[in-house]
Amino acid sequence: MEEEKKHFRNRGPHGLGDPDDKSLRKVEIEVCIPKKMRDIARSEKCATEVEEFTKCCKDSSFSMVVKCRPQNTALWDCLTKWYNDEGFKEHCKNIYLEERSEYRRTGLSSKERGRLPTTGF
């Protein structure tokens, strides 16, 4: 019986894992955190380069492969800089762990929490 209680505590309130567990699985280290890094780098750190490359591609049509090389290079240089930044990697890991803990605590992903209606009070 005590073993059952211990097992239940390890699964967390929604059976999704312990919200306070900060250990990472291999897939989280190799896939989930790098994805978080890509998303944040594209949307926040390299937004100007993404915008310039996108505009060039839209304006150039089929010749974009040749015409947009400078913008593509600038974008990849920016992304590579952030991918190799250990402080940024640690920041993204902490964001990932916070989101995972909140998911384990509530049973709702960040997208699902964003869709919840507000009460207006």
PyMOL commands that place a pseudoatom at each C-alpha (Angstrom):
pseudoatom trace, name=CA, resn=MET, resi=1, chain=A, elem=C, hetatm=0, pos=[0.000, 0.000, 0.000]
pseudoatom trace, name=CA, resn=GLU, resi=2, chain=A, elem=C, hetatm=0, pos=[2.820, 2.427, 0.884]
pseudoatom trace, name=CA, resn=GLU, resi=3, chain=A, elem=C, hetatm=0, pos=[4.469, 1.612, -2.449]
pseudoatom trace, name=CA, resn=GLU, resi=4, chain=A, elem=C, hetatm=0, pos=[1.232, 2.532, -4.283]
pseudoatom trace, name=CA, resn=LYS, resi=5, chain=A, elem=C, hetatm=0, pos=[1.142, 5.937, -2.551]
pseudoatom trace, name=CA, resn=LYS, resi=6, chain=A, elem=C, hetatm=0, pos=[4.793, 6.520, -3.432]
pseudoatom trace, name=CA, resn=HIS, resi=7, chain=A, elem=C, hetatm=0, pos=[4.122, 5.605, -7.056]
pseudoatom trace, name=CA, resn=PHE, resi=8, chain=A, elem=C, hetatm=0, pos=[1.122, 7.979, -7.178]
pseudoatom trace, name=CA, resn=ARG, resi=9, chain=A, elem=C, hetatm=0, pos=[3.196, 10.874, -5.784]
pseudoatom trace, name=CA, resn=ASN, resi=10, chain=A, elem=C, hetatm=0, pos=[5.793, 10.405, -8.526]
pseudoatom trace, name=CA, resn=ARG, resi=11, chain=A, elem=C, hetatm=0, pos=[3.157, 10.701, -11.222]
pseudoatom trace, name=CA, resn=GLY, resi=12, chain=A, elem=C, hetatm=0, pos=[1.929, 14.100, -10.045]
pseudoatom trace, name=CA, resn=PRO, resi=13, chain=A, elem=C, hetatm=0, pos=[-1.621, 15.396, -9.571]
pseudoatom trace, name=CA, resn=HIS, resi=14, chain=A, elem=C, hetatm=0, pos=[-2.747, 14.544, -13.113]
pseudoatom trace, name=CA, resn=GLY, resi=15, chain=A, elem=C, hetatm=0, pos=[-0.642, 11.426, -13.627]
pseudoatom trace, name=CA, resn=LEU, resi=16, chain=A, elem=C, hetatm=0, pos=[1.695, 13.394, -15.918]
pseudoatom trace, name=CA, resn=GLY, resi=17, chain=A, elem=C, hetatm=0, pos=[4.817, 13.326, -13.772]
pseudoatom trace, name=CA, resn=ASP, resi=18, chain=A, elem=C, hetatm=0, pos=[6.171, 15.188, -10.782]
pseudoatom trace, name=CA, resn=PRO, resi=19, chain=A, elem=C, hetatm=0, pos=[5.845, 18.955, -11.378]
pseudoatom trace, name=CA, resn=ASP, resi=20, chain=A, elem=C, hetatm=0, pos=[8.944, 19.591, -9.247]
pseudoatom trace, name=CA, resn=ASP, resi=21, chain=A, elem=C, hetatm=0, pos=[11.163, 17.088, -11.096]
pseudoatom trace, name=CA, resn=LYS, resi=22, chain=A, elem=C, hetatm=0, pos=[13.868, 19.001, -12.981]
pseudoatom trace, name=CA, resn=SER, resi=23, chain=A, elem=C, hetatm=0, pos=[15.582, 15.993, -14.567]
pseudoatom trace, name=CA, resn=LEU, resi=24, chain=A, elem=C, hetatm=0, pos=[15.558, 15.804, -18.354]
pseudoatom trace, name=CA, resn=ARG, resi=25, chain=A, elem=C, hetatm=0, pos=[15.119, 12.819, -20.633]
pseudoatom trace, name=CA, resn=LYS, resi=26, chain=A, elem=C, hetatm=0, pos=[17.313, 12.371, -23.691]
pseudoatom trace, name=CA, resn=VAL, resi=27, chain=A, elem=C, hetatm=0, pos=[14.497, 13.393, -26.067]
pseudoatom trace, name=CA, resn=GLU, resi=28, chain=A, elem=C, hetatm=0, pos=[13.972, 16.615, -24.125]
pseudoatom trace, name=CA, resn=ILE, resi=29, chain=A, elem=C, hetatm=0, pos=[17.665, 17.480, -24.295]
pseudoatom trace, name=CA, resn=GLU, resi=30, chain=A, elem=C, hetatm=0, pos=[18.057, 16.579, -27.973]
pseudoatom trace, name=CA, resn=VAL, resi=31, chain=A, elem=C, hetatm=0, pos=[14.647, 17.570, -29.405]
pseudoatom trace, name=CA, resn=CYS, resi=32, chain=A, elem=C, hetatm=0, pos=[12.391, 19.618, -27.139]
pseudoatom trace, name=CA, resn=ILE, resi=33, chain=A, elem=C, hetatm=0, pos=[14.889, 22.184, -25.852]
pseudoatom trace, name=CA, resn=PRO, resi=34, chain=A, elem=C, hetatm=0, pos=[16.509, 22.765, -29.276]
pseudoatom trace, name=CA, resn=LYS, resi=35, chain=A, elem=C, hetatm=0, pos=[12.989, 23.303, -30.699]
pseudoatom trace, name=CA, resn=LYS, resi=36, chain=A, elem=C, hetatm=0, pos=[12.323, 25.870, -27.973]
pseudoatom trace, name=CA, resn=MET, resi=37, chain=A, elem=C, hetatm=0, pos=[15.636, 27.534, -28.844]
pseudoatom trace, name=CA, resn=ARG, resi=38, chain=A, elem=C, hetatm=0, pos=[14.722, 27.661, -32.555]
pseudoatom trace, name=CA, resn=ASP, resi=39, chain=A, elem=C, hetatm=0, pos=[11.293, 29.112, -31.851]
pseudoatom trace, name=CA, resn=ILE, resi=40, chain=A, elem=C, hetatm=0, pos=[12.599, 31.826, -29.529]
pseudoatom trace, name=CA, resn=ALA, resi=41, chain=A, elem=C, hetatm=0, pos=[15.586, 32.645, -31.747]
pseudoatom trace, name=CA, resn=ARG, resi=42, chain=A, elem=C, hetatm=0, pos=[13.360, 33.033, -34.820]
pseudoatom trace, name=CA, resn=SER, resi=43, chain=A, elem=C, hetatm=0, pos=[10.625, 35.035, -33.130]
pseudoatom trace, name=CA, resn=GLU, resi=44, chain=A, elem=C, hetatm=0, pos=[12.662, 37.202, -30.737]
pseudoatom trace, name=CA, resn=LYS, resi=45, chain=A, elem=C, hetatm=0, pos=[16.403, 37.186, -31.368]
pseudoatom trace, name=CA, resn=CYS, resi=46, chain=A, elem=C, hetatm=0, pos=[16.515, 37.084, -35.191]
pseudoatom trace, name=CA, resn=ALA, resi=47, chain=A, elem=C, hetatm=0, pos=[13.123, 38.597, -36.023]
pseudoatom trace, name=CA, resn=THR, resi=48, chain=A, elem=C, hetatm=0, pos=[14.645, 41.275, -38.280]
pseudoatom trace, name=CA, resn=GLU, resi=49, chain=A, elem=C, hetatm=0, pos=[16.635, 38.718, -40.278]
pseudoatom trace, name=CA, resn=VAL, resi=50, chain=A, elem=C, hetatm=0, pos=[13.581, 36.449, -40.612]
pseudoatom trace, name=CA, resn=GLU, resi=51, chain=A, elem=C, hetatm=0, pos=[11.503, 39.389, -41.831]
pseudoatom trace, name=CA, resn=GLU, resi=52, chain=A, elem=C, hetatm=0, pos=[14.131, 40.494, -44.372]
pseudoatom trace, name=CA, resn=PHE, resi=53, chain=A, elem=C, hetatm=0, pos=[14.577, 36.970, -45.727]
pseudoatom trace, name=CA, resn=THR, resi=54, chain=A, elem=C, hetatm=0, pos=[10.805, 36.437, -45.973]
pseudoatom trace, name=CA, resn=LYS, resi=55, chain=A, elem=C, hetatm=0, pos=[10.340, 39.764, -47.779]
pseudoatom trace, name=CA, resn=CYS, resi=56, chain=A, elem=C, hetatm=0, pos=[13.149, 38.957, -50.199]
pseudoatom trace, name=CA, resn=CYS, resi=57, chain=A, elem=C, hetatm=0, pos=[11.645, 35.554, -50.976]
pseudoatom trace, name=CA, resn=LYS, resi=58, chain=A, elem=C, hetatm=0, pos=[8.199, 37.035, -51.593]
pseudoatom trace, name=CA, resn=ASP, resi=59, chain=A, elem=C, hetatm=0, pos=[9.632, 39.768, -53.822]
pseudoatom trace, name=CA, resn=SER, resi=60, chain=A, elem=C, hetatm=0, pos=[11.962, 37.475, -55.781]
pseudoatom trace, name=CA, resn=SER, resi=61, chain=A, elem=C, hetatm=0, pos=[9.681, 34.593, -56.714]
pseudoatom trace, name=CA, resn=PHE, resi=62, chain=A, elem=C, hetatm=0, pos=[11.666, 31.882, -58.511]
pseudoatom trace, name=CA, resn=SER, resi=63, chain=A, elem=C, hetatm=0, pos=[14.971, 33.748, -58.441]
pseudoatom trace, name=CA, resn=MET, resi=64, chain=A, elem=C, hetatm=0, pos=[15.016, 33.810, -54.635]
pseudoatom trace, name=CA, resn=VAL, resi=65, chain=A, elem=C, hetatm=0, pos=[17.704, 31.108, -54.460]
pseudoatom trace, name=CA, resn=VAL, resi=66, chain=A, elem=C, hetatm=0, pos=[20.193, 33.515, -56.019]
pseudoatom trace, name=CA, resn=LYS, resi=67, chain=A, elem=C, hetatm=0, pos=[18.812, 36.900, -54.978]
pseudoatom trace, name=CA, resn=CYS, resi=68, chain=A, elem=C, hetatm=0, pos=[18.240, 36.143, -51.315]
pseudoatom trace, name=CA, resn=ARG, resi=69, chain=A, elem=C, hetatm=0, pos=[21.603, 34.584, -50.483]
pseudoatom trace, name=CA, resn=PRO, resi=70, chain=A, elem=C, hetatm=0, pos=[22.766, 37.578, -48.399]
pseudoatom trace, name=CA, resn=GLN, resi=71, chain=A, elem=C, hetatm=0, pos=[19.537, 37.565, -46.346]
pseudoatom trace, name=CA, resn=ASN, resi=72, chain=A, elem=C, hetatm=0, pos=[19.702, 33.779, -45.954]
pseudoatom trace, name=CA, resn=THR, resi=73, chain=A, elem=C, hetatm=0, pos=[23.313, 33.992, -44.786]
pseudoatom trace, name=CA, resn=ALA, resi=74, chain=A, elem=C, hetatm=0, pos=[22.461, 36.772, -42.313]
pseudoatom trace, name=CA, resn=LEU, resi=75, chain=A, elem=C, hetatm=0, pos=[19.567, 34.707, -40.947]
pseudoatom trace, name=CA, resn=TRP, resi=76, chain=A, elem=C, hetatm=0, pos=[21.680, 31.562, -40.515]
pseudoatom trace, name=CA, resn=ASP, resi=77, chain=A, elem=C, hetatm=0, pos=[24.518, 33.556, -38.935]
pseudoatom trace, name=CA, resn=CYS, resi=78, chain=A, elem=C, hetatm=0, pos=[22.084, 35.004, -36.402]
pseudoatom trace, name=CA, resn=LEU, resi=79, chain=A, elem=C, hetatm=0, pos=[20.461, 31.647, -35.629]
pseudoatom trace, name=CA, resn=THR, resi=80, chain=A, elem=C, hetatm=0, pos=[23.838, 29.902, -35.307]
pseudoatom trace, name=CA, resn=LYS, resi=81, chain=A, elem=C, hetatm=0, pos=[25.054, 32.599, -32.930]
pseudoatom trace, name=CA, resn=TRP, resi=82, chain=A, elem=C, hetatm=0, pos=[22.099, 31.969, -30.612]
pseudoatom trace, name=CA, resn=TYR, resi=83, chain=A, elem=C, hetatm=0, pos=[22.202, 28.161, -30.920]
pseudoatom trace, name=CA, resn=ASN, resi=84, chain=A, elem=C, hetatm=0, pos=[25.817, 28.245, -29.721]
pseudoatom trace, name=CA, resn=ASP, resi=85, chain=A, elem=C, hetatm=0, pos=[25.171, 30.659, -26.832]
pseudoatom trace, name=CA, resn=GLU, resi=86, chain=A, elem=C, hetatm=0, pos=[25.277, 28.641, -23.580]
pseudoatom trace, name=CA, resn=GLY, resi=87, chain=A, elem=C, hetatm=0, pos=[23.427, 31.327, -21.621]
pseudoatom trace, name=CA, resn=PHE, resi=88, chain=A, elem=C, hetatm=0, pos=[20.605, 31.305, -24.171]
pseudoatom trace, name=CA, resn=LYS, resi=89, chain=A, elem=C, hetatm=0, pos=[20.512, 27.498, -24.084]
pseudoatom trace, name=CA, resn=GLU, resi=90, chain=A, elem=C, hetatm=0, pos=[20.198, 27.568, -20.282]
pseudoatom trace, name=CA, resn=HIS, resi=91, chain=A, elem=C, hetatm=0, pos=[17.466, 30.240, -20.512]
pseudoatom trace, name=CA, resn=CYS, resi=92, chain=A, elem=C, hetatm=0, pos=[15.480, 28.102, -22.978]
pseudoatom trace, name=CA, resn=LYS, resi=93, chain=A, elem=C, hetatm=0, pos=[15.963, 25.012, -20.806]
pseudoatom trace, name=CA, resn=ASN, resi=94, chain=A, elem=C, hetatm=0, pos=[14.523, 26.894, -17.827]
pseudoatom trace, name=CA, resn=ILE, resi=95, chain=A, elem=C, hetatm=0, pos=[11.536, 28.081, -19.879]
pseudoatom trace, name=CA, resn=TYR, resi=96, chain=A, elem=C, hetatm=0, pos=[10.951, 24.509, -21.039]
pseudoatom trace, name=CA, resn=LEU, resi=97, chain=A, elem=C, hetatm=0, pos=[11.134, 23.180, -17.464]
pseudoatom trace, name=CA, resn=GLU, resi=98, chain=A, elem=C, hetatm=0, pos=[8.695, 25.861, -16.243]
pseudoatom trace, name=CA, resn=GLU, resi=99, chain=A, elem=C, hetatm=0, pos=[6.225, 24.991, -18.995]
pseudoatom trace, name=CA, resn=ARG, resi=100, chain=A, elem=C, hetatm=0, pos=[6.581, 21.271, -18.308]
pseudoatom trace, name=CA, resn=SER, resi=101, chain=A, elem=C, hetatm=0, pos=[6.067, 21.790, -14.571]
pseudoatom trace, name=CA, resn=GLU, resi=102, chain=A, elem=C, hetatm=0, pos=[2.957, 23.890, -15.204]
pseudoatom trace, name=CA, resn=TYR, resi=103, chain=A, elem=C, hetatm=0, pos=[1.628, 21.214, -17.565]
pseudoatom trace, name=CA, resn=ARG, resi=104, chain=A, elem=C, hetatm=0, pos=[2.241, 18.502, -14.986]
pseudoatom trace, name=CA, resn=ARG, resi=105, chain=A, elem=C, hetatm=0, pos=[0.641, 20.631, -12.271]
pseudoatom trace, name=CA, resn=THR, resi=106, chain=A, elem=C, hetatm=0, pos=[-2.496, 21.635, -14.221]
pseudoatom trace, name=CA, resn=GLY, resi=107, chain=A, elem=C, hetatm=0, pos=[-2.866, 19.023, -16.951]
pseudoatom trace, name=CA, resn=LEU, resi=108, chain=A, elem=C, hetatm=0, pos=[-3.145, 21.857, -19.507]
pseudoatom trace, name=CA, resn=SER, resi=109, chain=A, elem=C, hetatm=0, pos=[-0.582, 22.841, -22.120]
pseudoatom trace, name=CA, resn=SER, resi=110, chain=A, elem=C, hetatm=0, pos=[0.303, 26.521, -22.576]
pseudoatom trace, name=CA, resn=LYS, resi=111, chain=A, elem=C, hetatm=0, pos=[-1.867, 26.614, -25.725]
pseudoatom trace, name=CA, resn=GLU, resi=112, chain=A, elem=C, hetatm=0, pos=[-4.814, 25.125, -23.841]
pseudoatom trace, name=CA, resn=ARG, resi=113, chain=A, elem=C, hetatm=0, pos=[-4.376, 27.603, -20.963]
pseudoatom trace, name=CA, resn=GLY, resi=114, chain=A, elem=C, hetatm=0, pos=[-4.342, 30.468, -23.479]
pseudoatom trace, name=CA, resn=ARG, resi=115, chain=A, elem=C, hetatm=0, pos=[-7.704, 29.343, -24.867]
pseudoatom trace, name=CA, resn=LEU, resi=116, chain=A, elem=C, hetatm=0, pos=[-9.464, 29.265, -21.496]
pseudoatom trace, name=CA, resn=PRO, resi=117, chain=A, elem=C, hetatm=0, pos=[-12.238, 31.841, -21.265]
pseudoatom trace, name=CA, resn=THR, resi=118, chain=A, elem=C, hetatm=0, pos=[-11.782, 34.621, -18.751]
pseudoatom trace, name=CA, resn=THR, resi=119, chain=A, elem=C, hetatm=0, pos=[-14.437, 35.374, -16.192]
pseudoatom trace, name=CA, resn=GLY, resi=120, chain=A, elem=C, hetatm=0, pos=[-14.356, 39.125, -16.701]
pseudoatom trace, name=CA, resn=PHE, resi=121, chain=A, elem=C, hetatm=0, pos=[-14.185, 39.849, -12.973]
for i in range(1, 121): cmd.bond("trace and resi %d" % i, "trace and resi %d" % (i + 1))
show_as sticks, trace
zoom trace
